[in-house]
Amino acid sequence: MSIKHASDSLAAPAFTEPAPVTTGDASQGLATVVRRPAANQLRRNLKRFMIGNRLNLIGVTIVVIFFFLAIFGEAISPHDPYGQDIQGSKFLAPSFTHPLGTDELGRDVFSRILTGTRFSLQVAAVVLSFAVVFGTIVGAVSGFFGGIVDEVLMRVTDMFLAFPALILAIAIAATLGKSLTNTMIALATVFWPWYARLVRAQVLSIRERDFVDAARSIGLSSWRLMFRHVLPNAISVVIIQVTLDVGYAILSTSSLSFIGLGAQPPSPEWGTMLSTARSFFREAWWYMTFPGVALTLTVFAFNVLGDGLQDALDPRSGRR
């Protein structure tokens, strides 16, 4: 299990700055800049995404289902995910009462998987939110200003990239202690450098374009130019990378929980369930199988979603 690495060489953003169209005003002799609306471009991209590949619809459907379960999973669970019944319900095979069987403490596996969806998506949301915000700021400042600022920020980034990502996450989580919160801190620490590199590569390309020179010529400040004009043109590749990394963040969270550094029992987090279930695989095959299937489907759905968005937003993609 490994963490997905973003590449500095991703394609240029799809939403490039449109060329202004100048129209003369006969009465005042003034020029009015009319920008082509971005809504048409967004509509075309969405259409290409939804009807260009049926696999995209499958990915979107699964993602929507898992988001629904993350919000309402515990509420719609047929049994208490933490309720134990060792005497009468231990290791019951899948049945109408317990669709996915029970575990060694008589807890309903189906209810625990539904509840565990929230843990996995919550961790992914927190980790990627920090990684995207912090990494984007570092990459944008580094690429836009260059010089000594670029050197200092990129050498700090290289310090984090010098270690294998999962190994560094394990080391940080083990140092901070066994908990889901510390797992989020560890994963956020190893995810942000890839976004810094990704955004820096995009900013280095965008800052050389004509519309940036035109904005400088009318006196826009560097910070306004960077956040108002440069970063919006780099956001599409960040969106693509985030959708791809959601699956890897969930997978990495389960990996740390599996080795005992993430969520701790009795949490129904999928990695924790897999770690406990491996000792009972011969007695109860369902106990380990179904959490693994849920994890696989989630990672698959987000990977399909990310690939579909890349096809729709990447102007160099061959699939249209």
C-alpha positions in Angstrom: 0.0 0.0 0.0 1.6 3.3 -1.1 0.7 6.9 -1.3 0.1 8.4 -4.7 2.8 10.9 -5.8 1.7 13.9 -7.8 3.8 14.6 -10.8 5.3 18.0 -11.6 4.7 17.3 -15.3 0.9 17.2 -15.3 -0.7 18.9 -18.3 -1.5 22.6 -18.4 -4.7 23.7 -16.8 -7.9 23.6 -18.9 -9.3 26.9 -17.8 -6.6 29.2 -19.4 -7.1 32.9 -19.3 -9.4 33.8 -22.2 -8.2 36.4 -24.7 -10.0 39.7 -24.2 -12.1 41.0 -27.0 -12.0 44.8 -27.4 -15.0 46.7 -28.7 -14.9 50.4 -29.5 -17.3 52.9 -28.0 -18.1 55.5 -30.7 -19.5 58.1 -28.4 -16.8 58.1 -25.7 -13.9 56.7 -27.6 -13.4 54.1 -24.9 -12.6 50.4 -25.1 -14.6 47.8 -23.1 -13.0 44.5 -22.3 -15.5 41.7 -22.8 -14.5 38.3 -21.5 -16.0 35.1 -22.8 -18.0 33.5 -20.0 -16.5 30.4 -18.4 -19.9 28.8 -18.0 -19.9 27.4 -21.5 -16.4 25.9 -21.0 -17.5 24.3 -17.7 -20.7 23.0 -19.4 -18.7 21.4 -22.1 -16.3 19.8 -19.6 -19.2 18.4 -17.6 -20.9 17.0 -20.7 -17.7 15.4 -21.8 -17.2 13.9 -18.3 -20.7 12.5 -18.0 -21.3 11.0 -21.4 -17.7 10.5 -22.6 -17.2 7.3 -20.6 -19.8 5.2 -18.8 -17.2 4.1 -16.2 -17.3 7.7 -15.0 -21.0 7.3 -14.1 -20.2 4.2 -12.1 -17.5 6.0 -10.2 -19.7 9.0 -9.5 -22.6 6.7 -8.3 -20.3 4.8 -5.9 -18.8 8.1 -4.6 -22.3 9.6 -4.0 -23.4 6.4 -2.2 -20.3 6.5 0.1 -20.8 10.2 0.9 -24.4 9.4 1.8 -23.3 6.6 4.1 -20.7 8.8 5.6 -23.4 11.2 6.7 -26.3 8.8 7.5 -24.6 5.5 7.8 -24.8 5.1 11.6 -28.4 6.4 11.6 -29.6 3.8 9.1 -27.6 0.9 10.5 -29.9 -2.0 11.4 -28.0 -2.8 14.6 -25.9 -0.9 17.1 -22.3 -1.0 15.6 -20.8 -1.1 19.1 -23.4 -3.4 20.7 -21.9 -6.8 21.8 -23.6 -10.2 22.2 -20.9 -12.8 22.8 -23.2 -15.5 24.0 -25.7 -15.6 21.2 -24.3 -13.8 18.2 -20.6 -14.6 18.0 -19.3 -15.4 14.5 -22.7 -15.8 12.9 -22.6 -16.3 9.1 -24.3 -13.8 6.8 -28.1 -14.1 7.1 -31.2 -12.1 6.8 -30.8 -10.7 10.3 -27.1 -10.0 9.8 -26.5 -9.5 6.1 -22.7 -9.5 6.4 -22.4 -11.7 9.5 -21.1 -10.9 13.0 -17.6 -10.6 14.5 -15.9 -12.2 17.5 -17.9 -10.0 19.9 -21.3 -10.5 18.2 -21.3 -7.1 16.6 -23.1 -6.7 13.3 -20.4 -6.3 10.5 -22.8 -4.6 8.1 -23.6 -1.9 10.7 -19.9 -1.4 11.5 -19.0 -1.0 7.9 -21.7 1.6 7.4 -20.5 3.5 10.4 -16.9 3.2 9.4 -17.5 5.0 6.2 -17.6 8.3 8.1 -14.2 7.7 9.6 -12.5 7.0 6.3 -13.9 9.9 4.4 -13.5 12.3 7.4 -9.8 11.5 7.6 -9.4 12.0 3.8 -11.2 15.3 3.9 -9.1 16.7 6.8 -5.8 15.5 5.4 -6.4 16.7 1.8 -7.8 20.0 3.0 -4.6 20.8 4.9 -2.4 19.4 2.1 -4.1 21.4 -0.6 -4.3 24.7 1.2 -0.8 24.6 2.6 0.8 23.0 -0.4 -0.9 25.4 -2.8 0.3 28.5 -0.9 3.9 27.2 -0.7 4.0 26.2 -4.4 2.3 29.4 -5.6 4.7 31.7 -3.6 7.7 29.7 -4.6 6.9 29.6 -8.3 5.6 33.1 -8.6 8.4 35.0 -6.8 11.3 32.7 -7.6 14.8 33.6 -6.5 15.8 33.0 -2.9 12.2 32.5 -1.9 11.9 29.6 -4.4 15.2 28.1 -3.2 14.3 28.2 0.5 10.8 26.8 0.1 11.7 24.1 -2.3 14.7 22.9 -0.2 12.3 22.6 2.8 9.9 20.7 0.5 12.7 18.4 -0.6 13.5 17.5 3.0 10.0 15.9 3.3 10.3 14.3 -0.2 13.6 12.7 0.7 11.8 10.0 2.8 9.4 7.4 1.5 6.0 8.8 2.1 4.4 5.9 4.0 7.5 5.3 6.0 7.6 8.9 7.1 3.9 8.8 8.0 4.5 5.7 10.1 7.4 7.3 11.9 5.4 10.5 12.7 2.3 8.5 13.8 4.4 6.3 16.0 6.1 9.3 17.6 2.9 11.2 18.3 1.0 8.1 19.6 -1.7 5.7 18.5 -4.8 7.7 17.6 -6.8 8.7 14.5 -6.0 12.4 15.1 -2.3 11.6 15.0 -2.8 9.6 11.8 -4.4 12.7 10.2 -1.4 14.8 11.2 1.1 12.3 9.9 -0.7 11.9 6.5 -1.1 15.7 6.1 2.6 16.1 6.7 3.5 13.8 3.9 0.8 14.8 1.4 1.4 18.6 1.2 4.9 18.6 -0.5 3.4 17.0 -3.6 0.8 19.7 -4.0 3.5 22.3 -3.5 5.5 20.8 -6.3 2.5 20.5 -8.5 1.3 24.1 -8.1 4.8 25.4 -8.4 5.2 23.7 -11.8 1.9 25.2 -13.0 2.7 28.7 -11.7 6.1 28.7 -13.4 4.3 28.1 -16.7 1.4 30.5 -16.2 3.4 33.5 -15.0 5.2 33.7 -18.4 1.9 34.2 -20.4 0.9 37.4 -22.1 -2.1 38.1 -19.8 0.2 38.1 -16.8 2.5 40.7 -18.5 -0.6 42.7 -19.4 -1.8 42.7 -15.8 1.7 43.8 -14.6 1.7 46.6 -17.1 -1.5 48.2 -15.6 0.0 48.2 -12.1 -1.5 45.1 -10.4 0.3 44.1 -7.2 2.2 40.8 -7.2 -0.1 39.3 -4.5 -3.3 40.4 -6.3 -1.9 39.1 -9.6 -1.0 35.7 -8.1 -4.2 35.0 -6.2 -6.6 36.7 -8.7 -5.2 35.6 -12.1 -2.4 33.0 -11.8 -3.8 30.5 -9.2 -7.3 30.3 -10.7 -5.7 29.0 -13.9 -3.8 26.3 -12.0 -6.8 25.1 -10.0 -8.0 22.4 -12.5 -4.9 20.2 -12.0 -5.3 20.5 -8.3 -8.9 19.3 -8.5 -7.8 16.4 -10.6 -5.1 15.4 -8.1 -7.4 15.8 -5.1 -9.9 13.3 -6.5 -7.1 10.9 -7.2 -5.6 11.3 -3.8 -8.9 10.8 -1.8 -8.6 7.0 -2.5 -4.9 7.0 -1.5 -5.6 8.9 1.7 -8.3 6.4 2.7 -6.0 3.5 1.8 -3.1 5.1 3.8 -5.4 5.7 6.8 -6.4 2.0 6.7 -2.8 1.0 6.4 -1.8 2.8 9.5 -4.8 1.5 11.4 -4.0 -2.0 10.2 -0.6 -1.9 11.8 -2.1 -0.4 15.0 -1.1 3.2 14.6 -4.4 4.7 13.5 -7.9 4.2 14.9 -8.1 2.0 17.9 -10.7 -0.7 18.9 -13.7 -0.6 19.2 -13.7 2.0 16.3 -15.3 0.5 13.2 -12.7 2.1 10.9 -12.1 -0.3 8.1 -8.3 -0.8 8.6 -8.9 -1.5 12.3 -11.6 -4.1 11.4 -9.2 -5.8 8.9 -6.4 -5.9 11.5 -8.7 -7.6 14.0 -10.3 -9.9 11.5 -7.1 -11.4 10.2 -6.8 -13.5 13.3 -10.2 -15.1 12.6 -10.1 -15.5 8.8 -10.5 -19.3 9.0 -13.4 -19.2 11.4 -15.3 -16.2 9.8 -14.3 -15.4 6.2 -16.9 -12.7 6.0 -15.4 -10.7 8.9 -12.3 -9.8 6.8 -13.8 -10.0 3.3 -16.5 -7.3 3.5 -14.5 -4.5 5.0 -11.9 -5.2 2.4 -14.5 -5.0 -0.4 -15.8 -1.7 1.0 -12.2 -0.3 1.0 -11.5 -1.5 -2.5 -14.8 -0.1 -3.9 -14.1 3.3 -2.4 -10.5 3.6 -3.7 -11.7 2.3 -7.1 -14.5 4.9 -7.3 -12.3 7.8 -6.5 -9.6 6.7 -8.9 -12.2 6.4 -11.7 -13.6 9.8 -10.8 -10.1 11.3 -10.9 -9.3 9.7 -14.2 -12.6 10.9 -15.7 -12.0 14.5 -14.5 -8.6 14.4 -16.0 -10.0 13.4 -19.3 -12.6 16.2 -19.1 -10.4 19.0 -17.9 -7.0 18.2 -19.4 -6.8 19.8 -22.8 -4.1 17.4 -23.9 -6.1 14.3 -23.2 -6.7 12.2 -26.2 -10.0 10.8 -25.0 -12.9 13.2 -25.8 
